Amino acid sequence: MLQTRALTKEFRGFRAVSDVGLSVAEGTVHALVGPNGAGKTTLFNLLTGFLAPTSGQILFRGEDITGRQPEQIAHLGIARSFQITSLFDQMSAVDHVELALASPTGLGYRFWRSSTQMRQFRDRAMDLLGQVGLADRSGAAAGSLAYGQKRALELALALALDPQLLLLDEPTAGMGLEDVDRTIALVKQVAEGRTVVFVDHNMHVVGSLADTVTVLQSGQVLAEGSYDQVRNDERVITAYLGQAG
Ligand SMILES: Nc1ncnc2c1ncn2[C@@H]1O[C@H](COP(=O)(O)OP(=O)(O)OP(=O)(O)O)[C@@H](O)[C@H]1O
């Protein structure tokens, strides 16, 4: 479904992503892991068009999408949820989802849109909030939501695009145990019928969710395989021990 060929990103001569050949199979959950500074976020930004590669190619369902803008990539059915919150504090949860649902139609960008026009999205918005466990918080201002609930709302916004490929940047970052387990269950649920690529530092999350794990180090692919394969890989152990030391 998603493939990169010799994908490289340099920042003033420094190779943050170097010659990466990633292959994500349709219908799988694929984790990107690696020590700090390994290039995970940069790779994510390349895949979603937020950064342009220095060289190499990105293919989505065999089509070359290298150099496309983020909104063009989103239109292809690739959605991303952000690690850093991008919510409007004063706006309610359900209004956020309605706006996201309206965006593909162009309505979302018109702030003078009528409430009647937006009403058509209400049922679907409530449905999405229910999926992420926020049905009873639909009217709450985003700013008043607990951290885990904000992350759940961000996931609902990504799901509003009904993406074929969902990219999640550290979905459990900063969460307590309970929220982590709830998020694992949630990602499993939304992965039904979709392909998911995610970055996470939490190995419990990676082991619970990922069909395939790609380990990056210094911008390059160090190892790839099932969670059990990579966690027993000597090179991976050394890379992580190096970081701890
Ligand atoms: N805009 C930039 N300009 C210069 N260097 C950058 C830029 N973005 C990232 N880098 C460098 O590229 C390398 C990879 O960074 P990246 O954020 O992709 O790693 P990461 O694996 O996501 O790390 P972390 O787990 O800490 O989030 C780092 O050495 C970083 O300092």
Ligand as a Chemical Component Dictionary entry (heavy atoms), coordinates in Angstrom:
data_LIG
# 
_chem_comp.id                   LIG 
_chem_comp.type                 NON-POLYMER 
_chem_comp.pdbx_formal_charge   0 
_chem_comp.three_letter_code    LIG 
# 
loop_
_chem_comp_atom.comp_id 
_chem_comp_atom.atom_id 
_chem_comp_atom.alt_atom_id 
_chem_comp_atom.type_symbol 
_chem_comp_atom.charge 
_chem_comp_atom.model_Cartn_x 
_chem_comp_atom.model_Cartn_y 
_chem_comp_atom.model_Cartn_z 
_chem_comp_atom.pdbx_ordinal 
LIG N1  N1  N 0 14.250 20.791 10.705 1  
LIG C1  C1  C 0 15.382 20.205 11.093 2  
LIG N2  N2  N 0 16.576 20.813 10.914 3  
LIG C2  C2  C 0 17.735 20.226 11.274 4  
LIG N3  N3  N 0 17.819 19.005 11.822 5  
LIG C3  C3  C 0 16.668 18.336 12.025 6  
LIG C4  C4  C 0 15.396 18.885 11.679 7  
LIG N4  N4  N 0 14.440 17.982 12.004 8  
LIG C5  C5  C 0 15.076 16.929 12.533 9  
LIG N5  N5  N 0 16.421 17.132 12.549 10 
LIG C6  C6  C 0 17.424 16.181 13.038 11 
LIG O1  O1  O 0 17.218 14.943 12.383 12 
LIG C7  C7  C 0 17.425 13.861 13.260 13 
LIG C8  C8  C 0 16.178 12.989 13.327 14 
LIG O2  O2  O 0 15.163 13.699 14.000 15 
LIG P1  P1  P 0 13.694 13.106 14.180 16 
LIG O3  O3  O 0 12.922 14.117 14.963 17 
LIG O4  O4  O 0 13.147 12.669 12.889 18 
LIG O5  O5  O 0 13.990 11.830 15.093 19 
LIG P2  P2  P 0 12.963 10.933 15.918 20 
LIG O6  O6  O 0 13.343 9.520  15.662 21 
LIG O7  O7  O 0 11.572 11.323 15.614 22 
LIG O8  O8  O 0 13.343 11.321 17.414 23 
LIG P3  P3  P 0 12.408 11.362 18.728 24 
LIG O9  O9  O 0 12.151 9.938  19.078 25 
LIG O10 O10 O 0 13.294 12.041 19.712 26 
LIG O11 O11 O 0 11.162 12.130 18.388 27 
LIG C9  C9  C 0 17.791 14.482 14.613 28 
LIG O12 O12 O 0 19.191 14.447 14.735 29 
LIG C10 C10 C 0 17.285 15.897 14.507 30 
LIG O13 O13 O 0 18.057 16.773 15.283 31 
# 
loop_
_chem_comp_bond.comp_id 
_chem_comp_bond.atom_id_1 
_chem_comp_bond.atom_id_2 
_chem_comp_bond.value_order 
_chem_comp_bond.pdbx_ordinal 
LIG N1  C1  SING 1  
LIG C1  N2  SING 2  
LIG C1  C4  DOUB 3  
LIG N2  C2  DOUB 4  
LIG C2  N3  SING 5  
LIG N3  C3  DOUB 6  
LIG C3  C4  SING 7  
LIG C3  N5  SING 8  
LIG C4  N4  SING 9  
LIG N4  C5  DOUB 10 
LIG C5  N5  SING 11 
LIG N5  C6  SING 12 
LIG C6  O1  SING 13 
LIG C6  C10 SING 14 
LIG O1  C7  SING 15 
LIG C7  C8  SING 16 
LIG C7  C9  SING 17 
LIG C8  O2  SING 18 
LIG O2  P1  SING 19 
LIG P1  O3  DOUB 20 
LIG P1  O4  SING 21 
LIG P1  O5  SING 22 
LIG O5  P2  SING 23 
LIG P2  O6  DOUB 24 
LIG P2  O7  SING 25 
LIG P2  O8  SING 26 
LIG O8  P3  SING 27 
LIG P3  O9  DOUB 28 
LIG P3  O10 SING 29 
LIG P3  O11 SING 30 
LIG C9  O12 SING 31 
LIG C9  C10 SING 32 
LIG C10 O13 SING 33 
# 
